[in-house]
Amino acid sequence: MSTDTRYEHIELNDDGVPMISGTTMKVVELVLDHLAYGWSPAELHLQYPHLTLGMVHSALAYYWDHQQEIDEDIERRLKKVEEYKKKFGEPPALAKLRAHKHA
């Protein structure tokens, strides 16, 4: 069961995670692409054609209104990745890709 928010295309899932309504995409996932690649709303829409431009704008508006909370979530995710890297090392597939790139 999800909870509506005051953002037309954004809802909170059972764990309180902001999601784009009618999809399995978390707001933070779209925000990460926006931040990492500098993609505009139009470019995000091109990259994710299953999202309407209104959905993209709602997700970004949600982010800007909840920036500290979502930035903290992003930081937690990055720390978790680093913990996994230390614990399990580099995935074999990534090592193969790096070797192929330098060959």
TIVO-2410 file (N, C-alpha, C; in nm, 3 decimals):
# residues 103
REC num residu      c1      c2      c3 atome chaine
REC   1      M   0.084  -0.117   0.000     N      A
REC   1      M   0.000   0.000   0.000    CA      A
REC   1      M   0.089   0.124   0.000     C      A
REC   2      S   0.056   0.220  -0.084     N      A
REC   2      S   0.136   0.341  -0.092    CA      A
REC   2      S   0.057   0.459  -0.037     C      A
REC   3      T   0.130   0.564  -0.007     N      A
REC   3      T   0.070   0.686   0.047    CA      A
REC   3      T   0.089   0.798  -0.053     C      A
REC   4      D  -0.019   0.867  -0.086     N      A
REC   4      D  -0.010   0.982  -0.176    CA      A
REC   4      D   0.067   1.095  -0.108     C      A
REC   5      T   0.129   1.177  -0.189     N      A
REC   5      T   0.197   1.296  -0.140    CA      A
REC   5      T   0.129   1.416  -0.206     C      A
REC   6      R   0.173   1.535  -0.176     N      A
REC   6      R   0.114   1.652  -0.240    CA      A
REC   6      R   0.172   1.673  -0.380     C      A
REC   7      Y   0.261   1.585  -0.422     N      A
REC   7      Y   0.319   1.588  -0.556    CA      A
REC   7      Y   0.240   1.491  -0.642     C      A
REC   8      E   0.189   1.541  -0.754     N      A
REC   8      E   0.094   1.464  -0.834    CA      A
REC   8      E   0.143   1.325  -0.871     C      A
REC   9      H   0.267   1.308  -0.905     N      A
REC   9      H   0.317   1.180  -0.954    CA      A
REC   9      H   0.408   1.107  -0.855     C      A
REC  10      I   0.406   1.148  -0.730     N      A
REC  10      I   0.496   1.089  -0.631    CA      A
REC  10      I   0.415   1.030  -0.518     C      A
REC  11      E   0.454   0.909  -0.478     N      A
REC  11      E   0.392   0.843  -0.363    CA      A
REC  11      E   0.500   0.781  -0.277     C      A
REC  12      L   0.466   0.756  -0.153     N      A
REC  12      L   0.560   0.688  -0.062    CA      A
REC  12      L   0.519   0.543  -0.054     C      A
REC  13      N   0.617   0.453  -0.070     N      A
REC  13      N   0.585   0.311  -0.056    CA      A
REC  13      N   0.572   0.275   0.092     C      A
REC  14      D   0.549   0.148   0.120     N      A
REC  14      D   0.528   0.104   0.258    CA      A
REC  14      D   0.646   0.137   0.349     C      A
REC  15      D   0.765   0.148   0.291     N      A
REC  15      D   0.885   0.181   0.369    CA      A
REC  15      D   0.911   0.331   0.376     C      A
REC  16      G   0.818   0.411   0.320     N      A
REC  16      G   0.835   0.556   0.323    CA      A
REC  16      G   0.928   0.609   0.216     C      A
REC  17      V   0.960   0.526   0.117     N      A
REC  17      V   1.051   0.566   0.010    CA      A
REC  17      V   0.970   0.635  -0.100     C      A
REC  18      P   1.010   0.756  -0.141     N      A
REC  18      P   0.938   0.823  -0.249    CA      A
REC  18      P   0.958   0.752  -0.383     C      A
REC  19      M   0.846   0.721  -0.447     N      A
REC  19      M   0.844   0.648  -0.573    CA      A
REC  19      M   0.768   0.731  -0.677     C      A
REC  20      I   0.800   0.709  -0.803     N      A
REC  20      I   0.723   0.771  -0.910    CA      A
REC  20      I   0.600   0.683  -0.930     C      A
REC  21      S   0.482   0.741  -0.914     N      A
REC  21      S   0.356   0.668  -0.916    CA      A
REC  21      S   0.341   0.584  -1.043     C      A
REC  22      G   0.292   0.462  -1.022     N      A
REC  22      G   0.267   0.372  -1.135    CA      A
REC  22      G   0.390   0.307  -1.191     C      A
REC  23      T   0.504   0.325  -1.125     N      A
REC  23      T   0.630   0.266  -1.172    CA      A
REC  23      T   0.699   0.200  -1.052     C      A
REC  24      T   0.810   0.137  -1.081     N      A
REC  24      T   0.893   0.081  -0.973    CA      A
REC  24      T   1.016   0.170  -0.949     C      A
REC  25      M   1.015   0.289  -1.008     N      A
REC  25      M   1.132   0.377  -0.999    CA      A
REC  25      M   1.125   0.467  -0.877     C      A
REC  26      K   1.234   0.465  -0.802     N      A
REC  26      K   1.248   0.553  -0.686    CA      A
REC  26      K   1.289   0.692  -0.733     C      A
REC  27      V   1.242   0.792  -0.663     N      A
REC  27      V   1.280   0.930  -0.695    CA      A
REC  27      V   1.432   0.944  -0.691     C      A
REC  28      V   1.497   0.882  -0.593     N      A
REC  28      V   1.642   0.894  -0.578    CA      A
REC  28      V   1.714   0.841  -0.701     C      A
REC  29      E   1.661   0.741  -0.769     N      A
REC  29      E   1.726   0.686  -0.888    CA      A
REC  29      E   1.728   0.789  -1.001     C      A
REC  30      L   1.617   0.858  -1.020     N      A
REC  30      L   1.610   0.961  -1.122    CA      A
REC  30      L   1.701   1.079  -1.085     C      A
REC  31      V   1.701   1.114  -0.959     N      A
REC  31      V   1.784   1.225  -0.910    CA      A
REC  31      V   1.932   1.193  -0.931     C      A
REC  32      L   1.972   1.070  -0.905     N      A
REC  32      L   2.113   1.033  -0.925    CA      A
REC  32      L   2.155   1.053  -1.069     C      A
REC  33      D   2.069   1.016  -1.164     N      A
REC  33      D   2.103   1.039  -1.304    CA      A
REC  33      D   2.108   1.188  -1.336     C      A
REC  34      H   2.018   1.263  -1.280     N      A
REC  34      H   2.018   1.408  -1.299    CA      A
REC  34      H   2.148   1.469  -1.247     C      A
REC  35      L   2.191   1.427  -1.129     N      A
REC  35      L   2.311   1.482  -1.069    CA      A
REC  35      L   2.439   1.430  -1.135     C      A
REC  36      A   2.443   1.301  -1.163     N      A
REC  36      A   2.565   1.239  -1.216    CA      A
REC  36      A   2.593   1.283  -1.360     C      A
REC  37      Y   2.489   1.291  -1.442     N      A
REC  37      Y   2.508   1.319  -1.583    CA      A
REC  37      Y   2.469   1.462  -1.622     C      A
REC  38      G   2.409   1.534  -1.530     N      A
REC  38      G   2.366   1.670  -1.560    CA      A
REC  38      G   2.247   1.674  -1.655     C      A
REC  39      W   2.172   1.564  -1.662     N      A
REC  39      W   2.060   1.556  -1.755    CA      A
REC  39      W   1.948   1.650  -1.715     C      A
REC  40      S   1.897   1.721  -1.811     N      A
REC  40      S   1.782   1.808  -1.794    CA      A
REC  40      S   1.656   1.722  -1.782     C      A
REC  41      P   1.544   1.782  -1.741     N      A
REC  41      P   1.419   1.706  -1.739    CA      A
REC  41      P   1.387   1.644  -1.876     C      A
REC  42      A   1.410   1.719  -1.984     N      A
REC  42      A   1.383   1.666  -2.118    CA      A
REC  42      A   1.472   1.545  -2.149     C      A
REC  43      E   1.600   1.552  -2.110     N      A
REC  43      E   1.691   1.439  -2.133    CA      A
REC  43      E   1.651   1.319  -2.047     C      A
REC  44      L   1.613   1.344  -1.923     N      A
REC  44      L   1.567   1.234  -1.838    CA      A
REC  44      L   1.446   1.166  -1.900     C      A
REC  45      H   1.356   1.245  -1.956     N      A
REC  45      H   1.238   1.191  -2.024    CA      A
REC  45      H   1.279   1.105  -2.144     C      A
REC  46      L   1.379   1.150  -2.219     N      A
REC  46      L   1.428   1.070  -2.332    CA      A
REC  46      L   1.492   0.940  -2.285     C      A
REC  47      Q   1.565   0.946  -2.174     N      A
REC  47      Q   1.631   0.827  -2.121    CA      A
REC  47      Q   1.531   0.728  -2.060     C      A
REC  48      Y   1.422   0.780  -2.009     N      A
REC  48      Y   1.318   0.699  -1.943    CA      A
REC  48      Y   1.184   0.727  -2.010     C      A
REC  49      P   1.164   0.677  -2.131     N      A
REC  49      P   1.042   0.711  -2.206    CA      A
REC  49      P   0.913   0.663  -2.140     C      A
REC  50      H   0.924   0.571  -2.044     N      A
REC  50      H   0.803   0.527  -1.973    CA      A
REC  50      H   0.756   0.631  -1.871     C      A
REC  51      L   0.840   0.731  -1.846     N      A
REC  51      L   0.801   0.841  -1.756    CA      A
REC  51      L   0.753   0.959  -1.839     C      A
REC  52      T   0.646   1.019  -1.796     N      A
REC  52      T   0.601   1.142  -1.862    CA      A
REC  52      T   0.690   1.257  -1.815     C      A
REC  53      L   0.689   1.364  -1.891     N      A
REC  53      L   0.766   1.481  -1.851    CA      A
REC  53      L   0.713   1.535  -1.718     C      A
REC  54      G   0.582   1.524  -1.696     N      A
REC  54      G   0.524   1.565  -1.569    CA      A
REC  54      G   0.577   1.483  -1.452     C      A
REC  55      M   0.595   1.351  -1.474     N      A
REC  55      M   0.652   1.264  -1.369    CA      A
REC  55      M   0.794   1.307  -1.335     C      A
REC  56      V   0.872   1.336  -1.439     N      A
REC  56      V   1.011   1.379  -1.419    CA      A
REC  56      V   1.014   1.509  -1.339     C      A
REC  57      H   0.934   1.605  -1.379     N      A
REC  57      H   0.932   1.733  -1.309    CA      A
REC  57      H   0.884   1.716  -1.165     C      A
REC  58      S   0.785   1.631  -1.142     N      A
REC  58      S   0.738   1.607  -1.005    CA      A
REC  58      S   0.847   1.546  -0.919     C      A
REC  59      A   0.920   1.450  -0.977     N      A
REC  59      A   1.029   1.386  -0.902    CA      A
REC  59      A   1.137   1.486  -0.867     C      A
REC  60      L   1.173   1.572  -0.961     N      A
REC  60      L   1.276   1.673  -0.933    CA      A
REC  60      L   1.225   1.776  -0.833     C      A
REC  61      A   1.099   1.814  -0.843     N      A
REC  61      A   1.042   1.908  -0.746    CA      A
REC  61      A   1.044   1.846  -0.607     C      A
REC  62      Y   1.009   1.718  -0.600     N      A
REC  62      Y   1.013   1.648  -0.471    CA      A
REC  62      Y   1.155   1.651  -0.415     C      A
REC  63      Y   1.252   1.625  -0.502     N      A
REC  63      Y   1.392   1.627  -0.458    CA      A
REC  63      Y   1.430   1.765  -0.403     C      A
REC  64      W   1.401   1.871  -0.478     N      A
REC  64      W   1.443   2.004  -0.433    CA      A
REC  64      W   1.374   2.044  -0.304     C      A
REC  65      D   1.253   1.995  -0.281     N      A
REC  65      D   1.183   2.025  -0.156    CA      A
REC  65      D   1.227   1.936  -0.041     C      A
REC  66      H   1.294   1.826  -0.072     N      A
REC  66      H   1.341   1.730   0.030    CA      A
REC  66      H   1.488   1.697   0.008     C      A
REC  67      Q   1.564   1.795  -0.036     N      A
REC  67      Q   1.702   1.773  -0.077    CA      A
REC  67      Q   1.790   1.713   0.033     C      A
REC  68      Q   1.782   1.766   0.152     N      A
REC  68      Q   1.869   1.715   0.259    CA      A
REC  68      Q   1.841   1.568   0.286     C      A
REC  69      E   1.716   1.532   0.295     N      A
REC  69      E   1.678   1.393   0.321    CA      A
REC  69      E   1.726   1.300   0.209     C      A
REC  70      I   1.707   1.341   0.085     N      A
REC  70      I   1.747   1.255  -0.027    CA      A
REC  70      I   1.898   1.253  -0.043     C      A
REC  71      D   1.965   1.365  -0.020     N      A
REC  71      D   2.112   1.367  -0.025    CA      A
REC  71      D   2.170   1.275   0.083     C      A
REC  72      E   2.108   1.272   0.199     N      A
REC  72      E   2.153   1.180   0.305    CA      A
REC  72      E   2.133   1.035   0.262     C      A
REC  73      D   2.022   1.006   0.193     N      A
REC  73      D   1.998   0.872   0.141    CA      A
REC  73      D   2.104   0.835   0.038     C      A
REC  74      I   2.139   0.928  -0.049     N      A
REC  74      I   2.244   0.903  -0.149    CA      A
REC  74      I   2.376   0.874  -0.079     C      A
REC  75      E   2.408   0.952   0.023     N      A
REC  75      E   2.533   0.931   0.098    CA      A
REC  75      E   2.535   0.793   0.164     C      A
REC  76      R   2.422   0.752   0.222     N      A
REC  76      R   2.413   0.617   0.282    CA      A
REC  76      R   2.436   0.510   0.178     C      A
REC  77      R   2.378   0.529   0.060     N      A
REC  77      R   2.395   0.431  -0.048    CA      A
REC  77      R   2.542   0.421  -0.090     C      A
REC  78      L   2.609   0.536  -0.103     N      A
REC  78      L   2.750   0.535  -0.142    CA      A
REC  78      L   2.837   0.466  -0.037     C      A
REC  79      K   2.807   0.491   0.090     N      A
REC  79      K   2.882   0.424   0.197    CA      A
REC  79      K   2.860   0.273   0.193     C      A
REC  80      K   2.737   0.231   0.163     N      A
REC  80      K   2.706   0.089   0.156    CA      A
REC  80      K   2.784   0.023   0.042     C      A
REC  81      V   2.794   0.092  -0.070     N      A
REC  81      V   2.872   0.040  -0.183    CA      A
REC  81      V   3.018   0.023  -0.143     C      A
REC  82      E   3.073   0.122  -0.073     N      A
REC  82      E   3.212   0.112  -0.029    CA      A
REC  82      E   3.230  -0.004   0.070     C      A
REC  83      E   3.133  -0.024   0.159     N      A
REC  83      E   3.140  -0.137   0.252    CA      A
REC  83      E   3.141  -0.269   0.177     C      A
REC  84      Y   3.055  -0.282   0.076     N      A
REC  84      Y   3.051  -0.405  -0.003    CA      A
REC  84      Y   3.181  -0.426  -0.078     C      A
REC  85      K   3.239  -0.319  -0.132     N      A
REC  85      K   3.366  -0.330  -0.203    CA      A
REC  85      K   3.475  -0.383  -0.110     C      A
REC  86      K   3.479  -0.328   0.012     N      A
REC  86      K   3.580  -0.372   0.108    CA      A
REC  86      K   3.556  -0.517   0.150     C      A
REC  87      K   3.433  -0.553   0.168     N      A
REC  87      K   3.399  -0.687   0.216    CA      A
REC  87      K   3.416  -0.793   0.108     C      A
REC  88      F   3.372  -0.763  -0.016     N      A
REC  88      F   3.368  -0.865  -0.120    CA      A
REC  88      F   3.468  -0.843  -0.232     C      A
REC  89      G   3.533  -0.728  -0.235     N      A
REC  89      G   3.627  -0.699  -0.343    CA      A
REC  89      G   3.555  -0.661  -0.471     C      A
REC  90      E   3.633  -0.646  -0.574     N      A
REC  90      E   3.577  -0.607  -0.703    CA      A
REC  90      E   3.505  -0.724  -0.767     C      A
REC  91      P   3.386  -0.702  -0.820     N      A
REC  91      P   3.315  -0.810  -0.888    CA      A
REC  91      P   3.395  -0.861  -1.008     C      A
REC  92      P   3.397  -0.991  -1.032     N      A
REC  92      P   3.474  -1.046  -1.145    CA      A
REC  92      P   3.435  -0.984  -1.279     C      A
REC  93      A   3.308  -0.956  -1.300     N      A
REC  93      A   3.266  -0.898  -1.427    CA      A
REC  93      A   3.327  -0.760  -1.447     C      A
REC  94      L   3.336  -0.682  -1.340     N      A
REC  94      L   3.397  -0.549  -1.350    CA      A
REC  94      L   3.546  -0.560  -1.379     C      A
REC  95      A   3.611  -0.656  -1.317     N      A
REC  95      A   3.754  -0.676  -1.344    CA      A
REC  95      A   3.776  -0.712  -1.491     C      A
REC  96      K   3.689  -0.796  -1.547     N      A
REC  96      K   3.700  -0.833  -1.690    CA      A
REC  96      K   3.680  -0.711  -1.778     C      A
REC  97      L   3.582  -0.629  -1.745     N      A
REC  97      L   3.558  -0.508  -1.825    CA      A
REC  97      L   3.678  -0.414  -1.821     C      A
REC  98      R   3.738  -0.400  -1.705     N      A
REC  98      R   3.855  -0.313  -1.694    CA      A
REC  98      R   3.973  -0.369  -1.772     C      A
REC  99      A   3.991  -0.499  -1.764     N      A
REC  99      A   4.101  -0.562  -1.839    CA      A
REC  99      A   4.079  -0.546  -1.988     C      A
REC 100      H   3.956  -0.562  -2.032     N      A
REC 100      H   3.924  -0.548  -2.175    CA      A
REC 100      H   3.945  -0.403  -2.221     C      A
REC 101      K   3.911  -0.309  -2.138     N      A
REC 101      K   3.925  -0.167  -2.171    CA      A
REC 101      K   4.071  -0.129  -2.192     C      A
REC 102      H   4.159  -0.187  -2.111     N      A
REC 102      H   4.302  -0.154  -2.117    CA      A
REC 102      H   4.379  -0.243  -2.213     C      A
REC 103      A   4.312  -0.335  -2.275     N      A
REC 103      A   4.381  -0.427  -2.368    CA      A
REC 103      A   4.400  -0.367  -2.505     C      A
***
